[in-house]
Every structure is written in structure tokens, then in C-alpha cells.
């Protein structure tokens, strides 16, 4: 079914990864992991160019050991992709303005290309966030007149060539695409109050501290409004302060931007992990040079950060298994004939088709008329809105009454808290997993479960 909540770069790259390496959890996670690596390389090169080798090395140790980086780099969604391309765009444009006179055209063109890839990763924020940060920085450092010296014609051609063809083709095939993706999933989500994960303004400052703990505590003690006021009056245009100004503006502008809407998700703030890591490394470098701290404490903090990240990763994996359909999918894969259909009712097991390697789409059962009236920002809305774009695919969304007369040897997956008394006769429980239950319809007792040799699958 068409998924138009976000643009398609993640899905293109994952399809490519699956085609080369096969369909595995690690090949799915390879795409965000490579983008995390790209972010790490970019922050190293940018910091080395401006602050020197020692600070650059500390920066990548801080960022690379952090909870946010190591968890976010494995999580299969769009956030690490757009964070990487936004970071590269900001660094490329800022580096283009480092030299006196006309900005470096090659670096500027790299910035335009990164904005286009950010657009394809998660939409308009791939363009808006670099633009807001850089415009604020140019105003702060009194460089706005240099903005017009960028290679705008070539840059816009690069941006349009990379970023626009999918949107144009998509709009041709689906006339409601722009209204749904841009108006609905961008502006309405940003300004509306009906979406999930509603938090107050303090959410992201707390999340940033936690995602980069204990390194973030280095910066907490350095935030001084009086120092900022002094910098504004006396030092903001100094060339030597431009890099630190960029990092602070990057952190504050993006945090403020995502703090305004009511709907807040942790992954949105991955875009500020690089500047926080850079600022922490620069602060630590000053402390060691002035003798304020012993350099050995860096190793202690590094081990603490890695220990926290590894522990949190283990806990996150355990938590995911409590909701996963992995165990049910394994049983289903051993038993399922390719011609048989699988139904789902009560909830949608997102990971089941992946783990069970289904060759046909799930048939999802629900009172869809009622769902259209009452569903908020949930899986039901994702499915029936996707079905509105493709009526053929929408045939996989059927009423619950389909359970009364399913095809022979059909399978059903329900959450464990589903009321099994509501199931029609003919459905018998085949397997109960940690979070999901597998049911089978009217299976001949004489047939018996297939053996490993029958299915030729290891572990069945």
C-alpha cells in the first residue's frame, strides 16, 4: 500500500539493501547505520578543519559513544537519514562562507545537494532546518550580504534535479499526494493538536540531556545568559567565534523549532546531536588546556557513556520483543503454504510480514467505517488513508465479518489480549507467543504440522 507520510529515500535504499544482501534485520538496519556513519565522518572533518585534530577526535568519541547516536543509528525510520543530510548541508554552507570574498561554489553546491537528499528523506525539514540555522547565523555574524553571492542558479538546478522528480511523478499518479504529504503531514502535524506524543516545551531539552548523557552535563554548566549578551555586544562578528556561534545557533534554533508543535517524537531531535557533541568537545579541550580537569577523566566518561548506551540498547531490545510478533512469525513461516492467506484483527503486527517473509499482503480486519469516524493518529488511519490512494490494495482491508467465511486453511493473528470468545467457530489456536496469538481455520487433523524436512526450513 502507498505510504505517503514521508518521501521515499529510506525505502529506496532499503529495497537496494535487500536486493544485495537479502532480507534480514541487519540489512534493514544497514541504511540508518550507514547514515549515522556518514554523520560521524562529516562531524569529524568539519571539526578538524575548524578546531584541530584533538578536538575532532574527542567530538567523534563523544557523539559515537552516545545513547542517541547508537540507538538512533539502528532504528529503522527516517530520522537518522534526515539528521545526517541536514548536518551535512549546514556544514557545507558554513564552510563555503569561511573564506573571505566569494563563497566556495563547490561546497555550496554540496549543501544544495544535501538539502535535496534531506527533502527526499523526510520532507520540507530537509530544506527548512538548514535554511533557518544558516540565516540566523549569517544575521548573528553580520554576513547576510554574502548570502546573495551563493551560486543560486546552479544550486537550485542541483536541488531540483535530485529532490523534485519523485514529487512530480507522484503528483501525476496520485493527485492528492501534495495535499496529503505537504499540507496534512507537514503543516497540519506541525500546527495541529490531534496527533500523538503530545508534550510540553521542556520535552526536547530533557531529551537532549539524556541522549548525550553524561557528555551533555559538560554544557549544562556553561549556559550563561550574561555571557551571550556580552558576545552579542562585542564578539559576535569576530571570525574566531563564528564556529562556536554556528553550533549554538544550530542547537537552539532547531530545538525551538521542534518545541513549538504539541506533537513531539524523540527522533526529531537527532539533528542537534552533532553540535552538542562539538560544543562538549570544545569545552573539554579548553578545560584540559587550562588545567581545570585531568585528561584521564575523558576515558572515564567515555566508558560510562558506552556502558549506558550498551545497557539501554539491551533494554530496548528486550522491550521490543514484548511487542514483537517474531515468535509467531517463525511458526507461521514453518507452516504456511504460499497460497494461504493470513488475517490480522485487533491490531496490526507491523513486523509479521517481514519476519514471516510473506509473499501476499496481510488481510486486516476492522470496522473500517467506524475507524474513519473515530481513529486518531494510529495504525488504522495509516492503513485506510493508504487505501484511499490505491483501491486495489485497499481490498486487503476487510470487515470483521470476513472471519465467518475465510478461505480454507487460512491463518489469523491477534494480540494476546484480544477477546477470543468473539471469534467465529472454526478457528483454533495454533500457537501463543509473547505478544501475539496464531489461529488456524478448519485445518485437517490428519495433516499434522509439517516437519523440518517437509518445509526445508532450519529450526521448524
ROMI-331790 format. One record per residue (C-alpha): residue in one letter; x, y, z; residue number from 1. Coordinates in steps of 0.02 Angstrom, whole numbers, plus 50000, padded with zeros to 5 digits. Each point is the difference from the previous one (the first is absolute). Example, Ala and Ser with C-alpha at 12.3 -4.5 7.8 and 13.67 -1.06 7.14 Angstrom:
! residues 2
A;50615;49775;50390;1;
S;50069;50172;49967;2;
***
This chain:
! residues 460
X;50000;50000;50000;1;
X;50063;50176;49965;2;
X;50081;50077;50154;3;
X;50000;50188;49972;4;
X;50035;50060;50176;5;
X;50180;50026;49945;6;
X;50099;50008;49837;7;
X;50080;49840;49936;8;
X;50190;50010;50022;9;
X;50004;49880;50149;10;
X;49894;49873;49906;11;
X;50102;50013;49840;12;
X;50161;49969;50095;13;
X;49925;49858;50101;14;
X;49936;49917;49842;15;
X;50176;50014;49929;16;
X;50074;49928;50160;17;
X;49878;49853;49995;18;
X;50039;49968;49817;19;
X;50187;49991;50035;20;
X;50009;49921;50174;21;
X;49833;49911;50017;22;
X;49855;50037;50115;23;
X;50069;50000;50178;24;
X;49983;50114;50151;25;
X;50181;50055;49981;26;
X;49979;50043;49816;27;
X;49847;50104;50047;28;
X;50101;50090;50135;29;
X;50147;50025;49882;30;
X;49922;50155;49921;31;
X;49983;50106;50159;32;
X;50165;49929;50064;33;
X;50092;50060;49845;34;
X;49922;50171;50017;35;
X;50056;50005;50182;36;
X;50175;49959;49939;37;
X;49985;50138;49870;38;
X;49952;50123;50138;39;
X;50149;49944;50103;40;
X;50120;50025;49854;41;
X;49928;50171;49959;42;
X;50012;50063;50180;43;
X;50180;49940;50009;44;
X;50052;50088;49839;45;
X;49909;50161;50042;46;
X;50070;50009;50178;47;
X;50177;49956;49945;48;
X;49994;50138;49871;49;
X;49948;50131;50128;50;
X;50062;49940;50170;51;
X;50143;49880;49969;52;
X;50031;49814;50008;53;
X;49986;49975;50189;54;
X;49831;50084;50014;55;
X;49938;49907;49846;56;
X;50049;49833;50075;57;
X;49915;50042;50165;58;
X;49845;50054;49904;59;
X;49978;49834;49912;60;
X;50032;49904;50163;61;
X;49866;50104;50085;62;
X;49874;49984;49860;63;
X;50044;49820;49956;64;
X;49982;49937;50180;65;
X;49838;50091;50037;66;
X;49834;49916;50033;67;
X;49909;50102;49867;68;
X;50126;49960;49864;69;
X;50014;49813;50033;70;
X;49813;49971;50021;71;
X;49949;50120;49860;72;
X;50127;49923;49882;73;
X;49911;49831;50012;74;
X;49820;50059;50001;75;
X;49917;49970;49832;76;
X;49915;50165;49962;77;
X;50033;50165;49912;78;
X;50074;50101;50144;79;
X;50184;49952;49987;80;
X;49995;50026;49812;81;
X;49933;50177;50008;82;
X;50113;50041;50149;83;
X;50153;49949;49900;84;
X;49954;50100;49845;85;
X;49948;50154;50100;86;
X;50167;49993;50091;87;
X;50098;49985;49838;88;
X;49901;50143;49922;89;
X;50035;50116;50147;90;
X;50185;49957;50004;91;
X;50020;50016;49811;92;
X;49919;50172;49991;93;
X;50090;50062;50156;94;
X;50167;49939;49929;95;
X;49961;50088;49836;96;
X;49994;50165;50097;97;
X;50165;49970;50093;98;
X;50112;50078;49869;99;
X;49999;50187;49973;100;
X;49916;50065;49844;101;
X;49886;49894;49894;102;
X;49935;49839;50081;103;
X;50075;49834;49942;104;
X;49885;49944;49859;105;
X;50041;49814;50015;106;
X;49958;49993;50185;107;
X;49842;50099;49969;108;
X;49945;49878;49864;109;
X;50032;49858;50123;110;
X;49884;50091;50121;111;
X;49863;50013;49869;112;
X;50017;49814;49960;113;
X;49991;49956;50186;114;
X;49841;50103;50018;115;
X;49923;49904;49855;116;
X;50044;49833;50081;117;
X;49930;50065;50164;118;
X;49839;50043;49906;119;
X;49992;49823;49932;120;
X;50035;49931;50174;121;
X;49862;50083;50099;122;
X;49926;50146;49906;123;
X;50013;50187;50018;124;
X;50103;50000;50160;125;
X;50146;49942;49893;126;
X;49996;50174;49925;127;
X;49921;50105;50139;128;
X;50117;49951;50142;129;
X;50165;50039;49909;130;
X;49921;50161;49936;131;
X;49946;50059;50173;132;
X;50166;49958;50081;133;
X;50106;50080;49865;134;
X;49893;50157;49984;135;
X;50004;50027;50188;136;
X;50189;49972;50002;137;
X;50029;50121;49856;138;
X;49897;50133;50089;139;
X;50091;49968;50165;140;
X;50172;50014;49918;141;
X;49950;50146;49889;142;
X;50028;49905;49837;143;
X;49829;50013;49918;144;
X;50067;50097;49852;145;
X;50105;49847;49952;146;
X;49842;49896;49984;147;
X;49969;50070;49827;148;
X;50172;49942;49942;149;
X;49952;49817;50008;150;
X;49986;49910;49830;151;
X;49811;50004;50008;152;
X;49961;49951;49820;153;
X;50115;49848;49999;154;
X;49951;49957;50178;155;
X;49814;50003;49964;156;
X;50028;49894;49845;157;
X;50092;49870;50105;158;
X;49864;50006;50133;159;
X;49859;49981;49874;160;
X;50087;49862;49902;161;
X;50021;49894;50158;162;
X;49851;50046;50106;163;
X;49852;50035;49887;164;
X;49978;49859;49872;165;
X;49916;49880;50124;166;
X;49880;50135;50060;167;
X;49954;50046;49820;168;
X;49972;49819;49948;169;
X;49907;49961;50160;170;
X;49883;50147;49975;171;
X;49964;49940;49822;172;
X;49951;49826;50061;173;
X;49914;50056;50161;174;
X;49920;50173;49986;175;
X;49972;50009;50189;176;
X;50183;49967;50041;177;
X;50050;50182;50028;178;
X;49849;50036;50109;179;
X;50029;49844;50105;180;
X;50190;50004;50016;181;
X;50035;50187;50008;182;
X;49841;50075;50072;183;
X;49946;49854;50108;184;
X;50162;49920;50058;185;
X;50102;50162;50008;186;
X;49897;50153;50041;187;
X;49853;49916;50088;188;
X;50116;49891;50105;189;
X;50104;50152;50046;190;
X;49855;50114;50046;191;
X;49866;49874;50051;192;
X;49959;49928;50170;193;
X;49924;49833;49950;194;
X;50160;49900;49971;195;
X;50086;49878;50118;196;
X;50141;50030;50125;197;
X;49946;50169;50067;198;
X;50126;50076;50121;199;
X;50038;50170;50074;200;
X;50141;50119;49949;201;
X;50127;49920;50119;202;
X;49996;49831;49910;203;
X;50145;50024;49880;204;
X;50122;50085;50121;205;
X;49979;49849;50115;206;
X;50015;49877;49854;207;
X;50161;50083;49939;208;
X;50078;49984;50173;209;
X;49952;49816;50008;210;
X;50052;49954;49822;211;
X;50175;50068;50028;212;
X;50020;49963;50185;213;
X;50125;50017;50083;214;
X;50081;50111;49868;215;
X;49853;50121;49999;216;
X;50036;50046;50181;217;
X;50160;50085;49940;218;
X;49891;50128;49911;219;
X;49867;50020;50133;220;
X;50122;50092;50112;221;
X;50060;50114;49860;222;
X;49831;50076;49954;223;
X;50011;50180;50061;224;
X;49881;50134;49931;225;
X;50120;50138;50056;226;
X;50138;49925;49893;227;
X;49884;49995;49849;228;
X;49955;50182;50024;229;
X;50184;50046;50008;230;
X;50032;49897;49843;231;
X;49858;50089;49910;232;
X;50069;50170;50040;233;
X;50185;49972;49975;234;
X;50047;49835;49916;235;
X;49862;49939;49886;236;
X;50083;50062;49840;237;
X;50174;49936;50043;238;
X;50061;49869;49877;239;
X;50072;49895;50142;240;
X;49827;49981;50079;241;
X;49903;49952;49844;242;
X;50015;49812;50024;243;
X;49940;49999;50180;244;
X;49862;50122;49954;245;
X;49943;49883;49861;246;
X;49993;49852;50120;247;
X;49901;50092;50134;248;
X;49880;50072;49871;249;
X;49980;49827;49922;250;
X;49955;49927;50169;251;
X;49882;50138;50056;252;
X;49910;50033;49836;253;
X;49958;49818;49964;254;
X;49952;49964;50180;255;
X;49883;50150;49998;256;
X;49929;49950;49831;257;
X;49950;49826;50060;258;
X;49943;50061;50171;259;
X;49861;50109;49927;260;
X;49881;49862;49939;261;
X;49908;49894;50128;262;
X;50047;49835;49918;263;
X;50180;49955;50047;264;
X;50098;49842;49958;265;
X;50176;49963;50063;266;
X;50073;49966;49828;267;
X;49960;50175;49937;268;
X;50140;50072;50107;269;
X;50140;49889;49928;270;
X;50045;50151;49893;271;
X;50078;50088;50151;272;
X;50110;49856;50059;273;
X;50151;50058;49894;274;
X;50008;50180;50066;275;
X;49979;49943;50181;276;
X;50143;49876;49977;277;
X;50109;50134;49921;278;
X;49964;50126;50138;279;
X;50035;49871;50135;280;
X;50166;49955;49917;281;
X;50050;50182;49983;282;
X;49957;50035;50182;283;
X;50099;49848;50057;284;
X;50149;50056;49896;285;
X;49998;50171;50086;286;
X;49987;49917;50171;287;
X;50150;49888;49968;288;
X;50104;50143;49931;289;
X;49965;50106;50156;290;
X;50027;49853;50118;291;
X;49820;50002;50060;292;
X;49982;49812;49974;293;
X;50117;49853;49983;294;
X;50000;49929;49824;295;
X;49978;49824;50071;296;
X;49823;50042;50052;297;
X;49954;49999;49816;298;
X;50030;49812;49996;299;
X;49891;49978;50155;300;
X;49857;50096;49920;301;
X;50024;49905;49838;302;
X;49984;49832;50088;303;
X;49848;50063;50095;304;
X;49919;50059;49838;305;
X;50034;49835;49912;306;
X;49937;49901;50149;307;
X;49840;50101;50007;308;
X;49973;49983;49812;309;
X;50030;49812;49999;310;
X;49886;49975;50150;311;
X;49863;50106;49923;312;
X;50018;49907;49835;313;
X;49978;49834;50089;314;
X;49848;50066;50094;315;
X;49925;50069;49839;316;
X;50019;49831;49916;317;
X;49914;49913;50146;318;
X;49860;50128;49995;319;
X;49977;49978;49812;320;
X;49983;49811;50018;321;
X;49853;50026;50119;322;
X;49901;50075;49855;323;
X;50079;49906;49855;324;
X;49917;49863;49898;325;
X;50169;49918;49964;326;
X;49958;49836;50088;327;
X;49830;49986;49917;328;
X;50077;50044;49831;329;
X;50126;49859;50017;330;
X;49862;49871;50032;331;
X;49896;50072;49859;332;
X;50146;49994;49878;333;
X;50025;49815;50039;334;
X;49816;49956;49972;335;
X;49941;50121;49866;336;
X;49969;49949;49822;337;
X;50032;50146;49878;338;
X;49820;49990;49938;339;
X;49925;50018;50175;340;
X;49946;50170;50066;341;
X;50037;50078;50167;342;
X;49874;50110;50091;343;
X;50030;50123;50142;344;
X;49869;50069;50119;345;
X;50008;50104;50158;346;
X;50165;50084;49955;347;
X;50126;50007;49858;348;
X;50160;49896;50019;349;
X;50119;50111;49904;350;
X;50147;49879;50007;351;
X;49905;49839;49957;352;
X;50012;50012;49809;353;
X;50187;50036;50016;354;
X;50043;49858;50119;355;
X;49883;49874;49919;356;
X;50058;50049;49824;357;
X;49819;50009;49941;358;
X;49976;50004;49812;359;
X;49823;50068;50014;360;
X;49938;50149;50098;361;
X;49915;49978;50167;362;
X;49811;50014;49997;363;
X;49961;50122;50140;364;
X;49827;49986;50077;365;
X;49914;50146;50084;366;
X;49839;50099;50004;367;
X;50074;50122;49876;368;
X;49847;50114;49990;369;
X;50010;50028;50187;370;
X;50190;50016;49990;371;
X;49984;50145;49879;372;
X;49890;50091;50125;373;
X;50096;49969;50160;374;
X;50182;49956;49961;375;
X;50133;50122;50053;376;
X;50182;49997;49949;377;
X;50017;49809;50000;378;
X;50027;49845;49892;379;
X;49818;49996;49944;380;
X;50013;50174;49926;381;
X;50165;49957;49915;382;
X;49918;49852;49914;383;
X;49835;50072;49943;384;
X;50081;50161;49941;385;
X;50125;49896;49901;386;
X;49853;49903;49928;387;
X;49923;50163;49940;388;
X;50149;50019;49882;389;
X;49989;49823;49931;390;
X;49829;49918;49992;391;
X;50072;49834;49943;392;
X;50114;49991;50152;393;
X;49855;50057;50110;394;
X;49916;49832;49967;395;
X;50116;49932;50135;396;
X;49902;50104;50125;397;
X;49844;49898;50034;398;
X;49860;49998;50130;399;
X;50010;49884;50150;400;
X;49860;49898;49925;401;
X;50129;49926;49880;402;
X;50048;49883;50143;403;
X;49834;49909;49977;404;
X;50047;49930;49830;405;
X;50189;50005;49971;406;
X;50093;49898;49872;407;
X;50046;49823;50050;408;
X;50154;49986;50109;409;
X;50007;50185;50036;410;
X;50100;50073;50144;411;
X;49957;50136;50124;412;
X;50111;50105;50112;413;
X;49930;50091;50152;414;
X;50078;50091;50148;415;
X;50001;49894;50157;416;
X;49873;50112;50087;417;
X;49875;49976;49858;418;
X;49832;49928;50054;419;
X;50010;49825;49923;420;
X;49817;49970;50044;421;
X;49952;50117;49859;422;
X;50081;49888;49868;423;
X;49878;49898;49894;424;
X;50002;49811;50008;425;
X;50132;49913;49896;426;
X;50148;50098;50066;427;
X;50117;49904;50114;428;
X;50154;50063;50090;429;
X;50163;49938;49923;430;
X;50131;50095;50101;431;
X;50007;50134;50135;432;
X;50153;50113;49999;433;
X;50060;50137;50115;434;
X;49884;50132;49927;435;
X;49899;49918;49860;436;
X;49897;49844;49973;437;
X;49992;49897;49839;438;
X;49835;49920;49951;439;
X;49958;49878;49861;440;
X;49836;49969;49909;441;
X;49930;49825;49975;442;
X;50166;49913;49981;443;
X;49990;49813;49973;444;
X;50062;49909;50155;445;
X;50068;49859;49892;446;
X;50118;50116;49909;447;
X;50101;50043;50156;448;
X;50133;50134;50013;449;
X;50134;49994;49866;450;
X;50171;49937;50048;451;
X;50165;50086;49967;452;
X;50026;49885;49851;453;
X;49828;50045;49931;454;
X;50031;50186;50003;455;
X;50189;49990;49978;456;
X;50018;50142;50126;457;
X;50128;49990;50140;458;
X;49927;50003;50174;459;
X;49820;49959;49954;460;
***
